[in-house]
Amino acid sequence: MHISDGVLPISVTVGCYVASAALVAWSARRTRNEELPKLAVMTAAFFVASLVHVPFGPTSVHLIIPGLTGALLGPSAFLSIGLGLLLQSLLFQFGGLTALGANALMMGLPALACGWFFQRYKGRTQLRQAFVGGLAGAAGTALAAIILAILLVAGGEDFFGVAKIALLAHIPVIIVEGVVSAFTIGFLTRVKPALLQTSFLRQTKAAHG
Amino acid sequence: MADVINIQMPLWQLLLLLLIPLAAITIMVVWLRRVAYKHSAPEEKRDWSVPPLADGSGTSLLHCWDVRCKIVTILVCSFAIASLSHLEPALVAIGVSLIILVVARVSFAKVLLRLLAITGFVCMFLVVMPFSVPAHNGDTVLVFNGMDWLGFNLRGLRLAATIAAKAIAIAVLMEPLLSTAPLPVTLHGLSRLGAPEMVGQMVLLSYRYLHVFRHEAWRMSSGMQVRGFRKRTDLATLRAVGNFIGMLFVRSFERTERVFDAMRARGYRGRFPEPAELRLRTRDLLLAAVWLTAGAALIAYDRIAW
């Protein structure tokens, strides 16, 4: 779920912009300059993955995948998510630019946290990696929902009810996201484990000379 | 200030109050979506390897405007609109945005798509806030059948309507900003304003490969359908979707390497050629000044009138 323009108080909007600009700068610094074009191409892949809809009872939910992005890209994930959101706003008619900072924080912070969590606890066996990946996927969406609720509540007590509903609405997504992430990570451990090393950008670089 | 004003109403009026606007909105969304999709080209038939960047050819005032002035002015105006806190100025802002839309002569279907994208979030506010806002002194609350816990607070409705109006006004402003110049020119303007040049390049690269991967995903999913895969609410579906995403990543990452090698083979040194030469004229600045004054006037109206 995206925050649309005009919802948050102007001070929160500007604060989120400043915070996410700082995080983007940090994230870009952690990514090597030559890798930036590659990161751009990968962002396209994550963007496409986030368009996948999964049926859930009578409705369908679409994946947000902050957890998976974090697990695969590590510190570069924040930059990638910011770029994805910018693209969505520029080209896919999604909302304006004032809420961009808040949305980047909402998706990017969970990605960083889950990426760190996944790398820290993934262990060695395939089963454990899939399990930790699933946890990271579910936690990514849960954290995003919590940040959304906090940002909404920043508008004052009038927004408590909306924040609660927004949190509840994310529960099905959290479940679906966790299971799908577990399967995706499990698939990658079997097919291309190199992708799950956060420093994989550097490794492939070395392989290509 | 007076205490909370309670107005007793029978229950059927609640249904009327809720169901009719909801039904109206739903019907409108469905109809508008159909209209918007009819006017934008059908997705499957388009060749995604050639991204349909807005060509930005046109002769309106906004097409001729210097792109740097345009970006700064529209962004500042968006933030000005976001900072409004009363319903009436927000409605005026929608009016101003619509006038700009007409002046810029941009595609109406695209504006519709933009508005449709935010309806879900905005409708959540419109439905939830009248019931969830705590009652303060001076509020008017409609109570149905004496059920005190289900008070329809008019202040909440007003607050939600203000938010909706601001969201609409800003969303409408985006289309004149983005589609009155080709995207590379807009991004070039952004980098001339001080944004790192890499940002623009990354947006263009992502956009270009977005369509390649979308096509890839589409091919993969049609392959799955041919093999008898149907989406259901069960674990098997989730497993299939998980593997699908994993496969998409594997293929894209391999492609990433090839793309970058090809770019370097053609002499990529971290720059693209400049898409346009930018010149700042007096009338560009004049237009920006007029527009920004309008934004400032809106804020003044918002702050002083109440």
Boltz contact constraints between the chains, C-beta under 6 A:
constraints:
  - contact:
      token1: [A, 4]
      token2: [B, 118]
      max_distance: 6.0
  - contact:
      token1: [A, 4]
      token2: [B, 121]
      max_distance: 6.0
  - contact:
      token1: [A, 4]
      token2: [B, 167]
      max_distance: 6.0
  - contact:
      token1: [A, 5]
      token2: [B, 82]
      max_distance: 6.0
  - contact:
      token1: [A, 5]
      token2: [B, 167]
      max_distance: 6.0
  - contact:
      token1: [A, 5]
      token2: [B, 170]
      max_distance: 6.0
  - contact:
      token1: [A, 6]
      token2: [B, 82]
      max_distance: 6.0
  - contact:
      token1: [A, 6]
      token2: [B, 163]
      max_distance: 6.0
  - contact:
      token1: [A, 6]
      token2: [B, 166]
      max_distance: 6.0
  - contact:
      token1: [A, 6]
      token2: [B, 167]
      max_distance: 6.0
  - contact:
      token1: [A, 6]
      token2: [B, 170]
      max_distance: 6.0
  - contact:
      token1: [A, 7]
      token2: [B, 163]
      max_distance: 6.0
  - contact:
      token1: [A, 10]
      token2: [B, 82]
      max_distance: 6.0
  - contact:
      token1: [A, 10]
      token2: [B, 83]
      max_distance: 6.0
  - contact:
      token1: [A, 13]
      token2: [B, 82]
      max_distance: 6.0
  - contact:
      token1: [A, 36]
      token2: [B, 198]
      max_distance: 6.0
  - contact:
      token1: [A, 37]
      token2: [B, 205]
      max_distance: 6.0
  - contact:
      token1: [A, 37]
      token2: [B, 260]
      max_distance: 6.0
  - contact:
      token1: [A, 38]
      token2: [B, 256]
      max_distance: 6.0
  - contact:
      token1: [A, 38]
      token2: [B, 260]
      max_distance: 6.0
  - contact:
      token1: [A, 40]
      token2: [B, 202]
      max_distance: 6.0
  - contact:
      token1: [A, 40]
      token2: [B, 205]
      max_distance: 6.0
  - contact:
      token1: [A, 40]
      token2: [B, 206]
      max_distance: 6.0
  - contact:
      token1: [A, 41]
      token2: [B, 205]
      max_distance: 6.0
  - contact:
      token1: [A, 41]
      token2: [B, 209]
      max_distance: 6.0
  - contact:
      token1: [A, 41]
      token2: [B, 256]
      max_distance: 6.0
  - contact:
      token1: [A, 41]
      token2: [B, 259]
      max_distance: 6.0
  - contact:
      token1: [A, 42]
      token2: [B, 256]
      max_distance: 6.0
  - contact:
      token1: [A, 43]
      token2: [B, 206]
      max_distance: 6.0
  - contact:
      token1: [A, 44]
      token2: [B, 206]
      max_distance: 6.0
  - contact:
      token1: [A, 44]
      token2: [B, 209]
      max_distance: 6.0
  - contact:
      token1: [A, 44]
      token2: [B, 210]
      max_distance: 6.0
  - contact:
      token1: [A, 44]
      token2: [B, 213]
      max_distance: 6.0
  - contact:
      token1: [A, 45]
      token2: [B, 213]
      max_distance: 6.0
  - contact:
      token1: [A, 45]
      token2: [B, 249]
      max_distance: 6.0
  - contact:
      token1: [A, 45]
      token2: [B, 252]
      max_distance: 6.0
  - contact:
      token1: [A, 47]
      token2: [B, 210]
      max_distance: 6.0
  - contact:
      token1: [A, 48]
      token2: [B, 213]
      max_distance: 6.0
  - contact:
      token1: [A, 48]
      token2: [B, 214]
      max_distance: 6.0
  - contact:
      token1: [A, 48]
      token2: [B, 217]
      max_distance: 6.0
  - contact:
      token1: [A, 49]
      token2: [B, 245]
      max_distance: 6.0
  - contact:
      token1: [A, 49]
      token2: [B, 248]
      max_distance: 6.0
  - contact:
      token1: [A, 54]
      token2: [B, 241]
      max_distance: 6.0
  - contact:
      token1: [A, 55]
      token2: [B, 231]
      max_distance: 6.0
  - contact:
      token1: [A, 55]
      token2: [B, 233]
      max_distance: 6.0
  - contact:
      token1: [A, 56]
      token2: [B, 233]
      max_distance: 6.0
  - contact:
      token1: [A, 57]
      token2: [B, 233]
      max_distance: 6.0
  - contact:
      token1: [A, 83]
      token2: [B, 202]
      max_distance: 6.0
  - contact:
      token1: [A, 87]
      token2: [B, 206]
      max_distance: 6.0
  - contact:
      token1: [A, 93]
      token2: [B, 113]
      max_distance: 6.0
  - contact:
      token1: [A, 93]
      token2: [B, 114]
      max_distance: 6.0
  - contact:
      token1: [A, 93]
      token2: [B, 117]
      max_distance: 6.0
  - contact:
      token1: [A, 94]
      token2: [B, 117]
      max_distance: 6.0
  - contact:
      token1: [A, 95]
      token2: [B, 118]
      max_distance: 6.0
  - contact:
      token1: [A, 96]
      token2: [B, 78]
      max_distance: 6.0
  - contact:
      token1: [A, 96]
      token2: [B, 170]
      max_distance: 6.0
  - contact:
      token1: [A, 96]
      token2: [B, 171]
      max_distance: 6.0
  - contact:
      token1: [A, 96]
      token2: [B, 174]
      max_distance: 6.0
  - contact:
      token1: [A, 98]
      token2: [B, 78]
      max_distance: 6.0
  - contact:
      token1: [A, 98]
      token2: [B, 79]
      max_distance: 6.0
  - contact:
      token1: [A, 98]
      token2: [B, 82]
      max_distance: 6.0
  - contact:
      token1: [A, 157]
      token2: [B, 134]
      max_distance: 6.0
  - contact:
      token1: [A, 158]
      token2: [B, 133]
      max_distance: 6.0
  - contact:
      token1: [A, 161]
      token2: [B, 128]
      max_distance: 6.0
  - contact:
      token1: [A, 161]
      token2: [B, 132]
      max_distance: 6.0
  - contact:
      token1: [A, 162]
      token2: [B, 128]
      max_distance: 6.0
  - contact:
      token1: [A, 165]
      token2: [B, 128]
      max_distance: 6.0
  - contact:
      token1: [A, 179]
      token2: [B, 238]
      max_distance: 6.0
  - contact:
      token1: [A, 180]
      token2: [B, 238]
      max_distance: 6.0
  - contact:
      token1: [A, 180]
      token2: [B, 241]
      max_distance: 6.0
  - contact:
      token1: [A, 180]
      token2: [B, 242]
      max_distance: 6.0
  - contact:
      token1: [A, 183]
      token2: [B, 239]
      max_distance: 6.0
  - contact:
      token1: [A, 183]
      token2: [B, 242]
      max_distance: 6.0
  - contact:
      token1: [A, 184]
      token2: [B, 242]
      max_distance: 6.0
  - contact:
      token1: [A, 184]
      token2: [B, 245]
      max_distance: 6.0
  - contact:
      token1: [A, 184]
      token2: [B, 246]
      max_distance: 6.0
  - contact:
      token1: [A, 187]
      token2: [B, 243]
      max_distance: 6.0
  - contact:
      token1: [A, 187]
      token2: [B, 246]
      max_distance: 6.0
  - contact:
      token1: [A, 188]
      token2: [B, 246]
      max_distance: 6.0
  - contact:
      token1: [A, 191]
      token2: [B, 250]
      max_distance: 6.0
  - contact:
      token1: [A, 192]
      token2: [B, 250]
      max_distance: 6.0
